Amino acid sequence: MCPLLRYPDAGRIAVGVPNWLGDACMATPALRAIRENYPRAHVTLVAREYVASLFEGANWYDEIVVYEKTFGSVREKAAALSRERRDLGILLSNSFRTALLFRLARVRRRVGFSRDFRGPLLTDRLHAMRAGFRRLRFPTLDSYLAILYHLGIKVRSRALELALTEEGRAGAEAFYREHGVKEGDLLVGLAPGAAFGAAKCWPPESFAAAADLFAERFGARAIVFCGPYEEETASRIVAAAKKPLLTTAGRNFGLGVFKALVARLGLLVTNDSGPRHFGAAFGVPTVTVFGPTQQELTYTHYDREIALQKDVECGPCQLRICPLDHRCMTGISPEEVFEAGRRLLGSARVPKA
């Protein structure tokens, strides 16, 4: 156990994980460090249902408590947690509900950032740096680690990490086998969605054109990943492509299978969204197309990623929907994405004439 720990005797620890998939991926270095510094503690992850399965297969925790957005669910889970009182609560999530849940559960020490009116619910309050009245923003991953530094938790690595389950592997293998994918085939994943909003999305026709370039020059096969409510986007990409594409549209795949599908890729082309961090977690070379968002806020220290972003006078605006002509995204060409992918794949693969 690390000798610098602020609370070295914490035997039961609860961790409130972030509510967005990408943010939850960026929390994995913190979760790994908590387990490494408290190897004998009982660690409980407290998460929303759609995030919980992201961590399946990992060995950083002993149990997951799933809660919903309603106050009734918060109160119910707090009562369950309070039956075996936790010594330490680490709030990686910035939500008010998670802090309330930990307070109602009578977690002895509740540590997190004091924001969104939740300061009174915490015992150890961290405050963001400010310039006058303006709160300064810094990388999400670093904000999680700042909480750990306050607790004296040593962080060995900032690398993102996810684990696979046997069920997930089997589902992915069955999908690829169904589509005739053979060992050694170059698979290029296309992740065209973004839960944040349409402004983050590269045009479907651009994804299709990039897929055709990889197929023509590398003999690659492309797979379009389709999340909830993204069926129309996926169908537009498939229709616009000259070469046949694989797609997960219409498949009720859970995160376990999705993780295994990504882990098999040779290259991932994605918007600035959750799948981007899956690529980093599995060591998949990744081309990320940025539009209205600041790259620095989601920096992950992953050296096999190339981020493409146009310097436009109206950005990065951080808006969910573009009120203009979406020039930050339409200005990035399929050829630029292909060239970035070619650089990541390296000289080991000789392009076809």
C-alpha positions as CSV (number, residue, x, y, z in Angstrom):
1,M,0.0,0.0,0.0
2,C,1.3,3.5,-0.9
3,P,2.8,5.2,2.2
4,L,1.4,8.6,1.0
5,L,-2.2,7.7,1.1
6,R,-4.4,10.3,2.9
7,Y,-6.8,7.6,4.1
8,P,-4.6,4.4,4.3
9,D,-7.1,2.4,6.3
10,A,-10.0,2.6,3.9
11,G,-11.2,-0.9,3.6
12,R,-14.4,-0.3,1.7
13,I,-14.3,2.2,-1.2
14,A,-17.1,3.5,-3.5
15,V,-16.2,5.1,-6.8
16,G,-18.7,7.2,-8.7
17,V,-17.8,6.8,-12.4
18,P,-18.6,9.3,-15.1
19,N,-21.9,9.2,-17.0
20,W,-20.6,9.5,-20.6
21,L,-18.9,6.5,-22.3
22,G,-15.9,8.5,-23.4
23,D,-15.4,10.0,-20.0
24,A,-15.8,6.6,-18.4
25,C,-13.0,5.3,-20.6
26,M,-10.8,8.2,-19.6
27,A,-11.5,7.2,-16.0
28,T,-9.9,3.8,-16.4
29,P,-6.4,5.0,-15.4
30,A,-7.8,6.3,-12.1
31,L,-9.8,3.1,-11.5
32,R,-6.6,1.0,-12.1
33,A,-4.6,3.2,-9.8
34,I,-7.2,2.9,-7.0
35,R,-7.0,-0.9,-7.1
36,E,-3.2,-0.8,-7.2
37,N,-2.9,1.5,-4.2
38,Y,-5.7,-0.4,-2.2
39,P,-5.1,-4.0,-3.3
40,R,-7.0,-5.4,-0.3
41,A,-9.9,-3.0,-0.2
42,H,-13.4,-3.8,-1.4
43,V,-14.1,-1.5,-4.3
44,T,-17.6,-0.7,-5.5
45,L,-18.2,1.1,-8.7
46,V,-21.4,3.3,-8.7
47,A,-22.6,3.8,-12.3
48,R,-25.5,4.4,-14.6
49,E,-26.7,1.3,-16.4
50,Y,-25.5,2.1,-19.9
51,V,-21.9,2.7,-18.5
52,A,-21.7,-0.2,-16.1
53,S,-21.1,-2.9,-18.8
54,L,-18.1,-0.9,-20.1
55,F,-16.0,-2.2,-17.1
56,E,-17.0,-5.9,-17.4
57,G,-13.9,-8.2,-17.5
58,A,-11.7,-5.7,-15.6
59,N,-10.2,-6.6,-12.2
60,W,-10.2,-3.1,-10.6
61,Y,-13.4,-3.6,-8.7
62,D,-15.4,-6.1,-6.6
63,E,-19.0,-5.1,-7.5
64,I,-21.0,-2.6,-9.5
65,V,-24.0,-0.8,-8.1
66,V,-26.3,0.5,-10.9
67,Y,-28.6,3.5,-10.3
68,E,-31.0,5.4,-12.4
69,K,-31.6,9.2,-12.7
70,T,-34.7,9.3,-10.5
71,F,-34.6,10.3,-6.9
72,G,-36.3,7.0,-6.0
73,S,-33.4,5.0,-7.5
74,V,-30.8,7.2,-5.8
75,R,-32.5,6.7,-2.4
76,E,-32.9,3.0,-2.9
77,K,-29.2,2.5,-3.9
78,A,-28.1,4.7,-1.0
79,A,-30.0,2.5,1.4
80,A,-28.3,-0.6,-0.1
81,L,-24.8,0.9,0.2
82,S,-25.4,2.1,3.7
83,R,-25.9,-1.4,5.0
84,E,-22.1,-1.9,4.8
85,R,-20.8,1.6,5.3
86,R,-18.1,2.7,3.0
87,D,-15.0,4.4,4.4
88,L,-14.1,6.4,1.3
89,G,-16.1,7.7,-1.7
90,I,-14.2,9.0,-4.7
91,L,-16.4,11.0,-7.0
92,L,-15.0,11.0,-10.5
93,S,-18.5,11.9,-11.8
94,N,-19.3,15.6,-11.4
95,S,-23.0,14.9,-11.1
96,F,-25.1,16.2,-8.2
97,R,-27.0,12.9,-8.0
98,T,-23.9,10.8,-7.3
99,A,-22.8,13.1,-4.5
100,L,-26.3,13.0,-3.0
101,L,-26.3,9.2,-3.3
102,F,-22.9,9.0,-1.4
103,R,-24.2,11.4,1.3
104,L,-27.4,9.5,1.8
105,A,-25.4,6.2,1.9
106,R,-23.4,7.8,4.8
107,V,-20.0,7.2,3.1
108,R,-17.5,8.5,5.6
109,R,-15.2,10.5,3.4
110,R,-16.6,11.9,0.1
111,V,-14.0,13.4,-2.2
112,G,-14.6,15.3,-5.4
113,F,-14.8,18.6,-7.2
114,S,-17.1,21.2,-5.5
115,R,-19.3,22.3,-8.4
116,D,-23.0,22.3,-9.5
117,F,-24.1,23.1,-5.9
118,R,-22.8,19.8,-4.4
119,G,-20.1,21.2,-2.2
120,P,-22.1,20.7,1.0
121,L,-22.4,17.0,0.2
122,L,-18.7,16.5,0.1
123,T,-16.2,16.2,3.0
124,D,-13.1,16.8,0.8
125,R,-13.8,19.5,-1.7
126,L,-11.5,20.2,-4.6
127,H,-11.9,23.6,-6.4
128,A,-11.2,24.2,-10.1
129,M,-8.6,26.9,-10.9
130,R,-10.0,30.2,-12.0
131,A,-9.0,33.3,-13.9
132,G,-11.1,36.0,-12.2
133,F,-14.7,34.7,-12.2
134,R,-14.0,32.3,-15.1
135,R,-13.4,28.6,-14.3
136,L,-10.4,27.3,-16.2
137,R,-11.0,24.0,-18.0
138,F,-8.3,21.3,-18.3
139,P,-8.2,17.8,-19.7
140,T,-10.9,15.5,-18.3
141,L,-8.4,12.7,-17.7
142,D,-6.2,15.0,-15.6
143,S,-9.2,16.2,-13.5
144,Y,-9.8,12.6,-12.4
145,L,-6.1,12.1,-11.6
146,A,-6.2,15.4,-9.6
147,I,-8.6,13.8,-7.2
148,L,-6.3,10.9,-6.8
149,Y,-3.3,13.2,-6.2
150,H,-5.3,14.8,-3.4
151,L,-5.7,11.4,-1.8
152,G,-2.0,10.5,-2.2
153,I,-2.8,7.7,-4.7
154,K,0.2,7.0,-6.9
155,V,-0.7,6.8,-10.6
156,R,1.6,4.4,-12.5
157,S,0.3,5.1,-16.0
158,R,-2.2,7.3,-17.8
159,A,-2.9,4.7,-20.5
160,L,-6.6,3.9,-21.1
161,E,-7.5,0.3,-20.6
162,L,-10.6,-1.9,-21.2
163,A,-11.0,-5.6,-20.8
164,L,-12.9,-8.2,-23.0
165,T,-15.2,-11.0,-21.8
166,E,-15.5,-14.4,-23.4
167,E,-19.1,-13.6,-24.3
168,G,-18.0,-10.4,-26.0
169,R,-15.2,-12.2,-27.9
170,A,-17.6,-14.9,-29.1
171,G,-20.2,-12.4,-30.3
172,A,-17.6,-10.4,-32.3
173,E,-16.0,-13.5,-33.8
174,A,-19.5,-14.8,-34.9
175,F,-20.2,-11.4,-36.6
176,Y,-16.9,-11.4,-38.5
177,R,-17.2,-15.0,-39.4
178,E,-20.8,-14.4,-40.7
179,H,-19.3,-11.7,-43.0
180,G,-16.4,-13.8,-44.3
181,V,-13.7,-11.8,-42.5
182,K,-10.5,-13.9,-42.4
183,E,-7.5,-13.8,-40.2
184,G,-5.1,-11.2,-41.6
185,D,-7.8,-9.0,-43.3
186,L,-7.3,-5.3,-42.6
187,L,-10.4,-4.0,-40.9
188,V,-11.2,-0.3,-40.8
189,G,-13.8,0.8,-38.3
190,L,-16.0,3.8,-39.0
191,A,-17.7,5.4,-36.0
192,P,-19.9,8.2,-37.4
193,G,-22.0,9.0,-34.3
194,A,-21.7,11.4,-31.4
195,A,-24.0,11.6,-28.4
196,F,-23.0,15.2,-27.8
197,G,-24.7,16.4,-31.0
198,A,-24.7,16.7,-34.8
199,A,-22.0,19.3,-34.8
200,K,-19.5,16.7,-33.9
201,C,-20.3,14.5,-36.8
202,W,-18.2,14.3,-40.0
203,P,-20.6,13.9,-43.0
204,P,-21.7,10.3,-43.9
205,E,-20.6,10.8,-47.5
206,S,-17.1,11.6,-46.3
207,F,-16.9,8.4,-44.2
208,A,-18.0,6.5,-47.3
209,A,-15.4,8.1,-49.5
210,A,-12.7,7.4,-47.0
211,A,-13.8,3.7,-46.7
212,D,-13.5,3.4,-50.5
213,L,-10.0,4.8,-50.5
214,F,-8.9,2.3,-47.9
215,A,-10.5,-0.5,-49.9
216,E,-9.0,0.6,-53.2
217,R,-5.5,1.2,-52.0
218,F,-5.1,-1.2,-49.1
219,G,-7.7,-3.9,-49.8
220,A,-9.3,-3.1,-46.5
221,R,-12.8,-4.0,-45.4
222,A,-14.7,-1.3,-43.5
223,I,-17.3,-1.8,-40.8
224,V,-19.8,0.9,-39.9
225,F,-20.5,1.0,-36.2
226,C,-24.1,2.0,-35.5
227,G,-25.2,3.1,-32.0
228,P,-28.7,3.9,-30.8
229,Y,-30.6,6.4,-33.1
230,E,-27.7,6.3,-35.7
231,E,-29.4,3.9,-38.2
232,E,-30.1,6.7,-40.7
233,T,-26.4,7.8,-40.6
234,A,-25.2,4.2,-41.0
235,S,-27.5,3.6,-44.0
236,R,-26.3,6.8,-45.7
237,I,-22.7,5.6,-45.4
238,V,-23.5,2.2,-46.8
239,A,-25.5,3.7,-49.7
240,A,-22.8,6.2,-50.6
241,A,-19.9,3.8,-50.6
242,K,-18.8,2.2,-53.9
243,K,-17.4,-0.9,-52.1
244,P,-19.6,-3.1,-49.9
245,L,-19.4,-2.3,-46.2
246,L,-20.1,-4.3,-43.0
247,T,-22.5,-2.6,-40.5
248,T,-23.8,-3.3,-37.0
249,A,-27.1,-1.5,-37.8
250,G,-30.0,-3.6,-36.7
251,R,-27.8,-5.7,-34.4
252,N,-28.6,-5.4,-30.7
253,F,-25.0,-5.6,-29.7
254,G,-24.0,-4.7,-26.1
255,L,-20.8,-3.0,-25.1
256,G,-19.1,-6.4,-24.6
257,V,-19.4,-7.3,-28.2
258,F,-18.7,-3.7,-29.4
259,K,-15.4,-3.7,-27.4
260,A,-14.3,-7.0,-29.0
261,L,-15.2,-5.7,-32.5
262,V,-13.1,-2.6,-32.0
263,A,-10.2,-4.6,-30.5
264,R,-9.9,-6.6,-33.8
265,L,-9.5,-3.5,-36.0
266,G,-6.4,-2.5,-37.8
267,L,-7.5,1.2,-37.9
268,L,-10.4,3.3,-36.5
269,V,-11.8,6.4,-38.1
270,T,-14.1,8.2,-35.7
271,N,-15.6,11.5,-34.6
272,D,-14.6,12.9,-31.2
273,S,-16.9,10.5,-29.4
274,G,-16.8,7.4,-27.1
275,P,-15.4,4.9,-29.7
276,R,-12.4,7.1,-30.1
277,H,-11.4,6.2,-26.5
278,F,-12.1,2.5,-27.1
279,G,-9.5,2.7,-29.8
280,A,-6.9,4.1,-27.4
281,A,-7.9,1.5,-24.8
282,F,-7.2,-1.4,-27.2
283,G,-4.1,0.1,-28.9
284,V,-5.9,0.5,-32.2
285,P,-4.4,3.2,-34.5
286,T,-7.0,5.9,-34.6
287,V,-7.9,8.9,-36.9
288,T,-10.1,11.3,-35.0
289,V,-12.0,14.0,-36.8
290,F,-12.6,17.0,-34.6
291,G,-15.1,19.8,-35.3
292,P,-16.5,22.2,-32.7
293,T,-14.7,20.8,-29.6
294,Q,-11.4,21.6,-28.1
295,Q,-8.9,18.8,-28.5
296,E,-7.1,19.6,-25.3
297,L,-10.1,18.8,-23.1
298,T,-10.1,15.2,-24.1
299,Y,-6.3,14.6,-24.5
300,T,-5.4,11.0,-23.6
301,H,-1.7,10.8,-24.2
302,Y,-2.3,8.1,-26.8
303,D,0.6,8.2,-29.3
304,R,-1.1,6.1,-32.1
305,E,-3.8,8.7,-32.7
306,I,-3.8,11.5,-35.3
307,A,-6.3,14.2,-34.7
308,L,-7.6,16.3,-37.6
309,Q,-9.1,19.7,-37.1
310,K,-9.6,22.8,-39.3
311,D,-8.6,26.2,-37.9
312,V,-11.8,28.1,-38.6
313,E,-12.7,31.6,-37.4
314,C,-15.9,30.4,-35.6
315,G,-14.4,27.5,-33.7
316,P,-13.9,25.6,-31.6
317,C,-17.4,26.8,-30.6
318,Q,-18.4,23.8,-28.3
319,L,-22.0,24.0,-29.8
320,R,-24.1,20.9,-30.2
321,I,-25.6,22.0,-33.5
322,C,-23.8,24.2,-36.0
323,P,-25.8,27.4,-36.8
324,L,-23.7,28.1,-39.9
325,D,-22.4,25.8,-42.7
326,H,-20.5,23.3,-40.5
327,R,-17.2,24.4,-42.2
328,C,-15.1,22.9,-39.4
329,M,-16.2,19.4,-40.6
330,T,-16.9,19.8,-44.3
331,G,-13.4,21.3,-44.7
332,I,-11.8,17.9,-43.7
333,S,-11.5,15.8,-46.9
334,P,-11.6,12.0,-47.2
335,E,-8.1,12.2,-48.7
336,E,-6.8,13.9,-45.5
337,V,-8.3,11.1,-43.4
338,F,-6.9,8.4,-45.7
339,E,-3.4,10.0,-45.6
340,A,-3.5,10.1,-41.8
341,G,-4.6,6.5,-41.7
342,R,-1.8,5.5,-44.1
343,R,0.7,7.1,-41.9
344,L,-0.6,5.2,-38.9
345,L,-0.6,1.9,-40.7
346,G,3.0,2.5,-41.7
347,S,5.2,1.1,-44.4
348,A,4.6,-2.5,-43.3
349,R,1.5,-2.5,-45.6
350,V,2.3,-1.7,-49.3
351,P,-0.7,0.0,-50.9
352,K,-2.2,-1.5,-54.0
353,A,-1.5,0.2,-57.3
